Amino acid sequence: MTILKEIERVVGEKGLIIGEDVLNRKAGIWIDEGIYADAIVRPKDTNELSQILSICNKFDQEVIPHGGLTGLAEGAITRKGQIAISSERMTLIEEVDEVGRTISVQAGVPLEKVQEEAEKYNLMLPVDLGARGSCTIGGNISTNAGGNMVIKYGMMRDSVLGLEAVLADGQIVSSMNQMLKNNSGYDLKQLFIGTEGTLGFITRAVLRLREKPSSINTALVGLNSFEHVIKFLKHMDKGLGGNLSAYEVMWKNFYEVVTASKSNHTPPLPLSSSYYVIVETMGADQEKDSVLFEKLLETALESNIIQDAVVPHSESERAKLWSIRDDVEQHYQSGPVKMFDVSMPVSYMERYVEEVNKNFAANWNEYKCVVFGHVGDGNLHIIGGVGSDDKKATKLMETCIYDPLKSIKGAISAEHGIGLEKKDYLEISRSEIEINLMRTLKKALDPNSILNPGKVFD
Ligand SMILES: Cc1cc2nc3c(=O)[nH]c(=O)nc-3n(C[C@H](O)[C@H](O)[C@H](O)COP(=O)(O)OP(=O)(O)OC[C@H]3O[C@@H](n4cnc5c(N)ncnc54)[C@H](O)[C@@H]3O)c2cc1C
């Protein structure tokens, strides 16, 4: 019996996609190509997945975990001869524990569905990102996703209390812990968080929910130097006593393109600043919090830390401000570009961006180097464009961006992961001993190297 026949016996016809239908599916949200795998397998639960992996392991069959395919590091790319295993039928929200403030879900539940479910109980999952409607909890965990609230609540890792994963040989590791504290030996769930589907396939998770804040204050401010960007961060963080929940910076060229006349956005602040920051706080008393927030903005204005500020007065005005920051796609309209995701201590950022620009200028007369990001978390996104997306140009652009990280011990990935895209540069951010230990773990958990092989490292 062929492997696909064996798999079909487990998942039935509904659980298996083969032939043209595989290629007709898009390989990723911003990828124009189809899926090149031999089949897409769609188990409905952990038990089916366990049987599938045990079959694949027996046949040395390479498998690639698929969530919502919104990942930005080529972590879910497949090739001929491989099988994609999708969590798209594993979409059950199993339980909300209102008192313990947890939600238990299957891995294929989209992030937005979890956010909506939590909201029914006046709770919230403090992880949010632009792809919320399509990305899945399994994908968020396996990439250790970041997003806009990391400064207050941490990354996805900080919201995972328990999880269940299936190992390459089909063994089910169920650690569906619901407690905040559990130091009973090794915390095995960490093996599967941020490891991009190379050590196990996540099937279920217990996520930590927080009380939904009853007050939100937001502002867009303009600043004229990066020194002021840092000063303003400190000013707000200190003044708000732990309630700062977002500090998103747009360099002028980001703001300019997104608010240009042909876009959907009107600029809420004039183009006279060098940097634009969306600052947001979450708390429990709207009246008091607004007074404090506006007072902090006023003192920042008076002491010339910021040049200008606009405060939204309704939820729709707030959404409009955020839509400027979220409209990354505007930068994809004029020629080929590539998005980078790096991190470093905040104090190195200005110098780093200058060096990247210098490197671009040394290689191209015309180029795009648009910078924005979660500066409060030390995370910058850079959209680079040099008029070509051929291999040579891409490689040179990567060198321009990654080389300056070496001397400042920065990271080639802050939140998107390594996948195929960045594995050639892993040694910039990880030592030989660290990479060897990663290989040892991989070998121990997946000796036949069937799970997402070739991703992260060779
Ligand atoms: C518009 C937009 C905005 C974004 N903003 C952010 C942001 O602010 N912060 C951020 O961190 N990311 C961001 N991303 C990237 C992306 O959304 C995240 O990486 C997301 O967590 C991926 O989830 P997914 O379900 O789409 O995973 P996929 O793309 O399907 O897979 C990503 C990786 O996880 C593995 N995987 C998927 N499911 C499982 C599973 N169940 N078990 C084991 N491995 C699995 C895959 O093999 C692959 O390696 C953004 C993407 C877009 C398109």
PDBQT file of the ligand as one rigid body, heavy atoms in Angstrom, charges set to zero:
ROOT
HETATM    1  C1  LIG A 501       0.014  41.434   7.505  1.00  0.00    +0.000 C 
HETATM    2  C2  LIG A 501       0.908  40.623   8.401  1.00  0.00    +0.000 A 
HETATM    3  C3  LIG A 501       1.294  41.133   9.633  1.00  0.00    +0.000 A 
HETATM    4  C4  LIG A 501       2.115  40.384  10.476  1.00  0.00    +0.000 A 
HETATM    5  N1  LIG A 501       2.490  40.914  11.669  1.00  0.00    +0.000 NA
HETATM    6  C5  LIG A 501       3.262  40.200  12.513  1.00  0.00    +0.000 A 
HETATM    7  C6  LIG A 501       3.659  40.746  13.770  1.00  0.00    +0.000 A 
HETATM    8  O1  LIG A 501       3.342  41.884  14.123  1.00  0.00    +0.000 OA
HETATM    9  N2  LIG A 501       4.393  39.953  14.590  1.00  0.00    +0.000 N 
HETATM   10  C7  LIG A 501       4.782  38.684  14.224  1.00  0.00    +0.000 A 
HETATM   11  O2  LIG A 501       5.436  38.021  15.022  1.00  0.00    +0.000 OA
HETATM   12  N3  LIG A 501       4.437  38.167  13.041  1.00  0.00    +0.000 NA
HETATM   13  C8  LIG A 501       3.707  38.880  12.168  1.00  0.00    +0.000 A 
HETATM   14  N4  LIG A 501       3.360  38.356  10.949  1.00  0.00    +0.000 N 
HETATM   15  C9  LIG A 501       3.861  37.005  10.567  1.00  0.00    +0.000 C 
HETATM   16  C10 LIG A 501       2.843  35.859  10.822  1.00  0.00    +0.000 C 
HETATM   17  O3  LIG A 501       1.556  36.306  10.861  1.00  0.00    +0.000 OA
HETATM   18  C11 LIG A 501       3.193  35.089  12.087  1.00  0.00    +0.000 C 
HETATM   19  O4  LIG A 501       4.449  34.500  11.901  1.00  0.00    +0.000 OA
HETATM   20  C12 LIG A 501       2.180  34.009  12.465  1.00  0.00    +0.000 C 
HETATM   21  O5  LIG A 501       2.469  33.616  13.789  1.00  0.00    +0.000 OA
HETATM   22  C13 LIG A 501       2.196  32.780  11.572  1.00  0.00    +0.000 C 
HETATM   23  O6  LIG A 501       1.042  31.981  11.833  1.00  0.00    +0.000 OA
HETATM   24  P1  LIG A 501       0.437  31.013  10.726  1.00  0.00    +0.000 P 
HETATM   25  O7  LIG A 501      -0.654  30.229  11.323  1.00  0.00    +0.000 OA
HETATM   26  O8  LIG A 501       0.085  31.771   9.502  1.00  0.00    +0.000 OA
HETATM   27  O9  LIG A 501       1.678  30.052  10.448  1.00  0.00    +0.000 OA
HETATM   28  P2  LIG A 501       2.251  29.508   9.074  1.00  0.00    +0.000 P 
HETATM   29  O10 LIG A 501       2.678  30.627   8.203  1.00  0.00    +0.000 OA
HETATM   30  O11 LIG A 501       1.332  28.524   8.477  1.00  0.00    +0.000 OA
HETATM   31  O12 LIG A 501       3.557  28.739   9.591  1.00  0.00    +0.000 OA
HETATM   32  C14 LIG A 501       4.620  29.442  10.185  1.00  0.00    +0.000 C 
HETATM   33  C15 LIG A 501       5.613  28.429  10.754  1.00  0.00    +0.000 C 
HETATM   34  O13 LIG A 501       5.004  27.672  11.796  1.00  0.00    +0.000 OA
HETATM   35  C16 LIG A 501       4.952  26.277  11.477  1.00  0.00    +0.000 C 
HETATM   36  N5  LIG A 501       3.663  25.785  11.956  1.00  0.00    +0.000 N 
HETATM   37  C17 LIG A 501       2.422  26.238  11.611  1.00  0.00    +0.000 A 
HETATM   38  N6  LIG A 501       1.481  25.590  12.324  1.00  0.00    +0.000 NA
HETATM   39  C18 LIG A 501       2.129  24.717  13.132  1.00  0.00    +0.000 A 
HETATM   40  C19 LIG A 501       1.718  23.760  14.119  1.00  0.00    +0.000 A 
HETATM   41  N7  LIG A 501       0.444  23.572  14.412  1.00  0.00    +0.000 N 
HETATM   42  N8  LIG A 501       2.669  23.044  14.767  1.00  0.00    +0.000 NA
HETATM   43  C20 LIG A 501       3.986  23.217  14.479  1.00  0.00    +0.000 A 
HETATM   44  N9  LIG A 501       4.421  24.101  13.570  1.00  0.00    +0.000 NA
HETATM   45  C21 LIG A 501       3.517  24.839  12.914  1.00  0.00    +0.000 A 
HETATM   46  C22 LIG A 501       5.160  26.208   9.981  1.00  0.00    +0.000 C 
HETATM   47  O14 LIG A 501       5.744  25.001   9.577  1.00  0.00    +0.000 OA
HETATM   48  C23 LIG A 501       6.079  27.390   9.743  1.00  0.00    +0.000 C 
HETATM   49  O15 LIG A 501       7.394  27.053  10.052  1.00  0.00    +0.000 OA
HETATM   50  C24 LIG A 501       2.563  39.097  10.068  1.00  0.00    +0.000 A 
HETATM   51  C25 LIG A 501       2.166  38.588   8.833  1.00  0.00    +0.000 A 
HETATM   52  C26 LIG A 501       1.368  39.334   7.987  1.00  0.00    +0.000 A 
HETATM   53  C27 LIG A 501       0.967  38.740   6.678  1.00  0.00    +0.000 C 
ENDROOT
TORSDOF 0
